[in-house]
Amino acid sequence: MVAEKKIFANLIQEGQSIDDLFMVKEMIRAETRSGKPYLIMSLMDRSGEVPGRLWENADALMDMCEPGNLLQITAQAQAYRGNLQLKIDSVRQVDKDEVDFTLFLQTTKKNIADMARDIYSLASSAQNPFYKKLLLDFFDEKDFFNKFQRAPAAKYMHHAYLGGLLEHTLAVSQLAEMLAGFYPTLDRDLLLAGALLHDIGKTKEFAFETYPFDYTDKGRLMGHLVLGAEMIQERINTLPGFPEDLSTRLQHMVLSHHGRYEFGSPCLPMVSEAFVLNFLDDLDAKLNFVGRLEEQAPEPGYQWTDFQRTLERFLFVNGRPHAETEPPAASVQQDSEESTRPNSKQQQLF
């Protein structure tokens, strides 16, 4: 018998009694000032996320509430500091074979086939024969391109859903194409190749065949910038006569696109096209993050968010809740006043 889901996370309203299925995206064990343990969870379905608090029997239920588990939850929807959260009364683990698993995995809202065609069209438009050959060598390979279309762009911060890497890469590449026309001194093909390939290492950095997404051993040890540069060099080694200077500049684009050493770049942008790629990558990531905050806002119109640790500021967002059928929501954060002693179960949420 397939268990039914009755309400999606993005449609929950204050005051509702909830008895429904959710997947655990994040879980933290915390303690009140008096030392009583409780669980902070982010509960997800394909529409987004809703934070929840489990106050009773926290230690006994921790294993059941591990990220990736499906739970039947009874709870009350309440407002806390202006944000909706669930006060969880009970949880019961549900076998994944008993549900339609696609109801719980967040996926890009854009058409994957259309985006894939646009990516391939941009790759085919390169005028430099070496860059064009390299790009098509990647995107003509079925296994790679299928994985590229499915991968998330991040674990938490931006485009952290299936198809996110494709969506993010296309946006950065289209912006790069536009700016190359606006600034004619830029090497259009170098910028375009860098944009299309800047995050290919994420196909090896993340394990995303099952949920929750996690880092592979190589991904954690090396990171997607180095993995991406290695992937490019491996392909170039199979292309006779590929000029070394073209290879060096393209790999510099990939290795420097985070822009700063403290953000993981082993080198800083040192050519104009690398500066542009860094700015466009950062722009698209931040706008995706802010867009998710706008969609999870409790009401329409401009309003303040909670303090966003990743951006180190409050944000004044134009709320558009439920603007789409299933909008995503931002990650749950730990209560700074209630939680005093997080333990080893605490996770970095972005």
NORSUL-V60051 format. One record per residue. N is the residue number from 1. PHI is phi in whole degrees, 0 to 359 (none if undefined). NEAR is the number of other ideal C-beta (glycine too) atoms within 12 Angstrom. D_LAST is the distance of its C-alpha to the last C-alpha in Angstrom with 2 decimals. Layout:
n=N phi=PHI near=NEAR d_last=D_LAST
n=N phi=PHI near=NEAR d_last=D_LAST
//
This chain:
n=1 phi=none near=8 d_last=36.12
n=2 phi=272 near=15 d_last=32.89
n=3 phi=291 near=24 d_last=31.03
n=4 phi=263 near=15 d_last=30.60
n=5 phi=254 near=31 d_last=27.70
n=6 phi=257 near=19 d_last=29.08
n=7 phi=216 near=26 d_last=26.41
n=8 phi=271 near=30 d_last=23.08
n=9 phi=303 near=44 d_last=20.14
n=10 phi=286 near=31 d_last=20.56
n=11 phi=257 near=24 d_last=24.22
n=12 phi=292 near=38 d_last=24.04
n=13 phi=242 near=22 d_last=25.99
n=14 phi=304 near=20 d_last=26.50
n=15 phi=93 near=14 d_last=29.32
n=16 phi=286 near=22 d_last=29.03
n=17 phi=267 near=20 d_last=29.68
n=18 phi=248 near=36 d_last=27.37
n=19 phi=220 near=25 d_last=28.56
n=20 phi=203 near=36 d_last=26.48
n=21 phi=264 near=37 d_last=24.26
n=22 phi=214 near=47 d_last=20.46
n=23 phi=263 near=43 d_last=18.01
n=24 phi=279 near=41 d_last=15.58
n=25 phi=268 near=43 d_last=11.98
n=26 phi=219 near=40 d_last=10.61
n=27 phi=214 near=42 d_last=13.07
n=28 phi=231 near=38 d_last=13.55
n=29 phi=269 near=31 d_last=17.08
n=30 phi=224 near=34 d_last=18.11
n=31 phi=226 near=25 d_last=21.57
n=32 phi=286 near=19 d_last=23.55
n=33 phi=300 near=13 d_last=25.72
n=34 phi=277 near=10 d_last=28.52
n=35 phi=93 near=14 d_last=26.66
n=36 phi=279 near=20 d_last=26.30
n=37 phi=284 near=28 d_last=23.32
n=38 phi=210 near=35 d_last=21.30
n=39 phi=248 near=45 d_last=18.32
n=40 phi=255 near=40 d_last=15.36
n=41 phi=231 near=45 d_last=14.31
n=42 phi=250 near=39 d_last=12.65
n=43 phi=256 near=46 d_last=15.55
n=44 phi=231 near=44 d_last=15.61
n=45 phi=217 near=40 d_last=18.33
n=46 phi=291 near=34 d_last=18.81
n=47 phi=275 near=34 d_last=19.04
n=48 phi=150 near=43 d_last=15.59
n=49 phi=224 near=43 d_last=14.29
n=50 phi=219 near=46 d_last=15.93
n=51 phi=285 near=42 d_last=15.07
n=52 phi=219 near=43 d_last=17.76
n=53 phi=233 near=39 d_last=19.38
n=54 phi=248 near=36 d_last=21.82
n=55 phi=265 near=27 d_last=24.19
n=56 phi=250 near=17 d_last=26.94
n=57 phi=56 near=19 d_last=27.25
n=58 phi=300 near=29 d_last=23.62
n=59 phi=294 near=20 d_last=24.47
n=60 phi=290 near=14 d_last=26.75
n=61 phi=257 near=28 d_last=24.28
n=62 phi=301 near=26 d_last=21.16
n=63 phi=298 near=19 d_last=22.03
n=64 phi=294 near=27 d_last=22.68
n=65 phi=262 near=38 d_last=19.29
n=66 phi=296 near=25 d_last=17.27
n=67 phi=306 near=34 d_last=14.49
n=68 phi=98 near=25 d_last=16.53
n=69 phi=280 near=32 d_last=19.60
n=70 phi=263 near=36 d_last=21.55
n=71 phi=233 near=42 d_last=22.97
n=72 phi=270 near=29 d_last=25.87
n=73 phi=240 near=42 d_last=24.97
n=74 phi=252 near=22 d_last=27.37
n=75 phi=198 near=34 d_last=25.98
n=76 phi=245 near=25 d_last=26.79
n=77 phi=276 near=32 d_last=24.73
n=78 phi=230 near=25 d_last=24.68
n=79 phi=265 near=19 d_last=23.58
n=80 phi=226 near=24 d_last=21.77
n=81 phi=54 near=18 d_last=21.60
n=82 phi=84 near=17 d_last=22.09
n=83 phi=242 near=32 d_last=19.33
n=84 phi=284 near=35 d_last=20.20
n=85 phi=210 near=35 d_last=19.37
n=86 phi=258 near=42 d_last=21.31
n=87 phi=269 near=29 d_last=23.50
n=88 phi=277 near=39 d_last=23.85
n=89 phi=266 near=23 d_last=27.41
n=90 phi=207 near=23 d_last=27.42
n=91 phi=223 near=38 d_last=25.57
n=92 phi=217 near=22 d_last=27.16
n=93 phi=287 near=24 d_last=25.69
n=94 phi=242 near=28 d_last=26.83
n=95 phi=293 near=16 d_last=27.67
n=96 phi=296 near=22 d_last=25.80
n=97 phi=287 near=11 d_last=29.27
n=98 phi=268 near=18 d_last=30.26
n=99 phi=228 near=27 d_last=27.94
n=100 phi=277 near=19 d_last=27.25
n=101 phi=296 near=24 d_last=23.88
n=102 phi=294 near=17 d_last=23.25
n=103 phi=289 near=29 d_last=23.01
n=104 phi=240 near=37 d_last=19.60
n=105 phi=256 near=34 d_last=17.69
n=106 phi=285 near=39 d_last=16.09
n=107 phi=224 near=32 d_last=17.80
n=108 phi=308 near=34 d_last=18.40
n=109 phi=276 near=27 d_last=21.09
n=110 phi=272 near=24 d_last=22.95
n=111 phi=284 near=16 d_last=25.75
n=112 phi=295 near=26 d_last=24.74
n=113 phi=296 near=16 d_last=28.37
n=114 phi=296 near=18 d_last=28.86
n=115 phi=295 near=30 d_last=25.80
n=116 phi=298 near=28 d_last=26.94
n=117 phi=296 near=18 d_last=30.39
n=118 phi=293 near=26 d_last=29.16
n=119 phi=300 near=40 d_last=27.24
n=120 phi=295 near=28 d_last=30.44
n=121 phi=297 near=21 d_last=32.59
n=122 phi=295 near=35 d_last=30.75
n=123 phi=299 near=36 d_last=31.00
n=124 phi=289 near=20 d_last=34.69
n=125 phi=276 near=24 d_last=35.32
n=126 phi=300 near=36 d_last=34.90
n=127 phi=272 near=18 d_last=38.28
n=128 phi=292 near=24 d_last=37.94
n=129 phi=296 near=16 d_last=39.26
n=130 phi=287 near=28 d_last=37.20
n=131 phi=296 near=39 d_last=33.82
n=132 phi=298 near=26 d_last=34.93
n=133 phi=299 near=27 d_last=36.00
n=134 phi=296 near=38 d_last=32.75
n=135 phi=298 near=40 d_last=30.61
n=136 phi=289 near=27 d_last=32.88
n=137 phi=297 near=28 d_last=32.92
n=138 phi=288 near=34 d_last=29.21
n=139 phi=279 near=36 d_last=29.34
n=140 phi=274 near=20 d_last=32.70
n=141 phi=277 near=21 d_last=31.44
n=142 phi=300 near=12 d_last=30.84
n=143 phi=299 near=13 d_last=28.59
n=144 phi=296 near=26 d_last=26.22
n=145 phi=292 near=30 d_last=26.21
n=146 phi=297 near=20 d_last=25.71
n=147 phi=293 near=29 d_last=22.64
n=148 phi=299 near=42 d_last=21.39
n=149 phi=287 near=34 d_last=21.97
n=150 phi=266 near=30 d_last=20.04
n=151 phi=294 near=40 d_last=16.91
n=152 phi=283 near=43 d_last=13.42
n=153 phi=270 near=40 d_last=12.20
n=154 phi=197 near=33 d_last=8.63
n=155 phi=276 near=34 d_last=6.98
n=156 phi=225 near=35 d_last=4.31
n=157 phi=289 near=30 d_last=4.91
n=158 phi=218 near=36 d_last=8.68
n=159 phi=48 near=41 d_last=11.53
n=160 phi=271 near=43 d_last=9.62
n=161 phi=206 near=43 d_last=13.05
n=162 phi=300 near=33 d_last=16.36
n=163 phi=86 near=34 d_last=18.12
n=164 phi=294 near=42 d_last=15.15
n=165 phi=294 near=49 d_last=16.17
n=166 phi=298 near=41 d_last=19.71
n=167 phi=299 near=41 d_last=18.97
n=168 phi=294 near=43 d_last=16.96
n=169 phi=297 near=50 d_last=19.61
n=170 phi=296 near=39 d_last=22.42
n=171 phi=299 near=36 d_last=21.30
n=172 phi=297 near=41 d_last=20.95
n=173 phi=291 near=40 d_last=24.27
n=174 phi=293 near=26 d_last=26.10
n=175 phi=295 near=27 d_last=25.15
n=176 phi=298 near=44 d_last=26.32
n=177 phi=299 near=31 d_last=29.55
n=178 phi=294 near=20 d_last=30.15
n=179 phi=290 near=27 d_last=29.72
n=180 phi=298 near=31 d_last=31.90
n=181 phi=286 near=15 d_last=34.63
n=182 phi=279 near=14 d_last=34.24
n=183 phi=244 near=17 d_last=34.37
n=184 phi=293 near=11 d_last=37.11
n=185 phi=284 near=15 d_last=36.85
n=186 phi=289 near=27 d_last=33.55
n=187 phi=280 near=29 d_last=33.93
n=188 phi=301 near=29 d_last=32.88
n=189 phi=290 near=32 d_last=32.75
n=190 phi=296 near=39 d_last=30.70
n=191 phi=297 near=46 d_last=28.13
n=192 phi=294 near=43 d_last=28.13
n=193 phi=298 near=48 d_last=27.92
n=194 phi=297 near=49 d_last=25.01
n=195 phi=295 near=45 d_last=23.13
n=196 phi=291 near=47 d_last=23.98
n=197 phi=252 near=50 d_last=23.09
n=198 phi=297 near=49 d_last=20.25
n=199 phi=244 near=46 d_last=17.57
n=200 phi=298 near=47 d_last=20.01
n=201 phi=299 near=39 d_last=18.66
n=202 phi=291 near=41 d_last=15.73
n=203 phi=292 near=34 d_last=18.54
n=204 phi=251 near=32 d_last=18.92
n=205 phi=288 near=35 d_last=15.46
n=206 phi=251 near=39 d_last=14.26
n=207 phi=259 near=24 d_last=16.39
n=208 phi=228 near=33 d_last=16.37
n=209 phi=291 near=17 d_last=19.93
n=210 phi=230 near=16 d_last=18.93
n=211 phi=254 near=32 d_last=16.10
n=212 phi=280 near=30 d_last=13.57
n=213 phi=300 near=33 d_last=12.39
n=214 phi=213 near=20 d_last=12.15
n=215 phi=278 near=25 d_last=13.03
n=216 phi=285 near=23 d_last=16.77
n=217 phi=301 near=13 d_last=18.67
n=218 phi=297 near=21 d_last=19.37
n=219 phi=298 near=27 d_last=15.86
n=220 phi=286 near=17 d_last=14.69
n=221 phi=281 near=13 d_last=18.00
n=222 phi=241 near=23 d_last=18.48
n=223 phi=84 near=28 d_last=15.52
n=224 phi=286 near=38 d_last=16.12
n=225 phi=294 near=38 d_last=18.02
n=226 phi=292 near=29 d_last=20.64
n=227 phi=300 near=33 d_last=20.79
n=228 phi=296 near=43 d_last=21.40
n=229 phi=297 near=35 d_last=24.10
n=230 phi=295 near=24 d_last=25.70
n=231 phi=298 near=35 d_last=25.84
n=232 phi=296 near=39 d_last=27.55
n=233 phi=297 near=24 d_last=30.01
n=234 phi=298 near=22 d_last=30.87
n=235 phi=291 near=30 d_last=31.80
n=236 phi=299 near=30 d_last=33.70
n=237 phi=298 near=16 d_last=35.70
n=238 phi=264 near=16 d_last=37.11
n=239 phi=252 near=23 d_last=38.18
n=240 phi=301 near=9 d_last=41.52
n=241 phi=78 near=13 d_last=42.07
n=242 phi=294 near=26 d_last=38.51
n=243 phi=296 near=19 d_last=38.86
n=244 phi=297 near=14 d_last=37.05
n=245 phi=293 near=16 d_last=36.28
n=246 phi=294 near=28 d_last=34.54
n=247 phi=298 near=27 d_last=32.48
n=248 phi=297 near=23 d_last=31.55
n=249 phi=293 near=31 d_last=30.49
n=250 phi=292 near=44 d_last=28.37
n=251 phi=294 near=38 d_last=26.55
n=252 phi=299 near=33 d_last=26.08
n=253 phi=303 near=48 d_last=24.36
n=254 phi=292 near=43 d_last=21.80
n=255 phi=288 near=38 d_last=21.39
n=256 phi=254 near=37 d_last=21.09
n=257 phi=287 near=47 d_last=18.98
n=258 phi=280 near=31 d_last=15.95
n=259 phi=89 near=29 d_last=18.67
n=260 phi=217 near=15 d_last=18.30
n=261 phi=302 near=14 d_last=18.60
n=262 phi=291 near=9 d_last=15.76
n=263 phi=261 near=21 d_last=13.40
n=264 phi=101 near=24 d_last=14.86
n=265 phi=284 near=30 d_last=17.99
n=266 phi=287 near=23 d_last=21.06
n=267 phi=213 near=25 d_last=23.21
n=268 phi=269 near=20 d_last=23.27
n=269 phi=302 near=32 d_last=24.48
n=270 phi=231 near=18 d_last=28.26
n=271 phi=231 near=27 d_last=29.72
n=272 phi=305 near=26 d_last=29.63
n=273 phi=295 near=35 d_last=27.98
n=274 phi=290 near=36 d_last=25.06
n=275 phi=301 near=25 d_last=24.58
n=276 phi=298 near=37 d_last=24.63
n=277 phi=299 near=46 d_last=22.15
n=278 phi=302 near=37 d_last=19.61
n=279 phi=294 near=25 d_last=20.13
n=280 phi=291 near=38 d_last=20.08
n=281 phi=299 near=42 d_last=16.90
n=282 phi=294 near=28 d_last=15.14
n=283 phi=299 near=22 d_last=17.10
n=284 phi=294 near=35 d_last=16.28
n=285 phi=297 near=37 d_last=12.49
n=286 phi=292 near=24 d_last=12.75
n=287 phi=292 near=24 d_last=15.41
n=288 phi=295 near=33 d_last=13.61
n=289 phi=296 near=35 d_last=10.77
n=290 phi=295 near=28 d_last=13.74
n=291 phi=300 near=30 d_last=15.73
n=292 phi=294 near=41 d_last=13.56
n=293 phi=295 near=39 d_last=13.94
n=294 phi=297 near=31 d_last=17.61
n=295 phi=285 near=33 d_last=18.03
n=296 phi=266 near=41 d_last=16.79
n=297 phi=301 near=33 d_last=19.05
n=298 phi=290 near=31 d_last=21.77
n=299 phi=206 near=20 d_last=24.59
n=300 phi=292 near=15 d_last=25.67
n=301 phi=96 near=14 d_last=26.11
n=302 phi=290 near=14 d_last=24.47
n=303 phi=198 near=22 d_last=22.62
n=304 phi=272 near=20 d_last=20.15
n=305 phi=272 near=31 d_last=16.60
n=306 phi=296 near=29 d_last=15.22
n=307 phi=297 near=16 d_last=13.91
n=308 phi=264 near=24 d_last=10.66
n=309 phi=298 near=22 d_last=9.11
n=310 phi=294 near=27 d_last=7.44
n=311 phi=256 near=22 d_last=11.00
n=312 phi=56 near=9 d_last=12.89
n=313 phi=190 near=16 d_last=15.18
n=314 phi=281 near=14 d_last=16.39
n=315 phi=235 near=28 d_last=16.94
n=316 phi=258 near=16 d_last=20.25
n=317 phi=256 near=30 d_last=19.60
n=318 phi=267 near=20 d_last=22.35
n=319 phi=298 near=27 d_last=21.69
n=320 phi=219 near=23 d_last=22.81
n=321 phi=296 near=31 d_last=22.05
n=322 phi=60 near=25 d_last=23.40
n=323 phi=297 near=20 d_last=24.47
n=324 phi=239 near=22 d_last=24.00
n=325 phi=299 near=14 d_last=24.83
n=326 phi=221 near=31 d_last=21.37
n=327 phi=285 near=31 d_last=18.63
n=328 phi=281 near=43 d_last=14.94
n=329 phi=231 near=42 d_last=13.06
n=330 phi=280 near=39 d_last=9.77
n=331 phi=288 near=39 d_last=7.73
n=332 phi=287 near=39 d_last=9.90
n=333 phi=239 near=34 d_last=9.97
n=334 phi=284 near=33 d_last=12.49
n=335 phi=288 near=25 d_last=15.96
n=336 phi=291 near=14 d_last=16.84
n=337 phi=275 near=11 d_last=20.55
n=338 phi=273 near=24 d_last=20.92
n=339 phi=265 near=25 d_last=18.72
n=340 phi=239 near=18 d_last=20.33
n=341 phi=221 near=20 d_last=19.99
n=342 phi=294 near=23 d_last=16.79
n=343 phi=246 near=19 d_last=17.73
n=344 phi=293 near=9 d_last=16.61
n=345 phi=283 near=25 d_last=15.06
n=346 phi=293 near=19 d_last=12.24
n=347 phi=239 near=28 d_last=8.85
n=348 phi=284 near=16 d_last=5.73
n=349 phi=274 near=28 d_last=3.82
n=350 phi=232 near=23 d_last=0.00
//
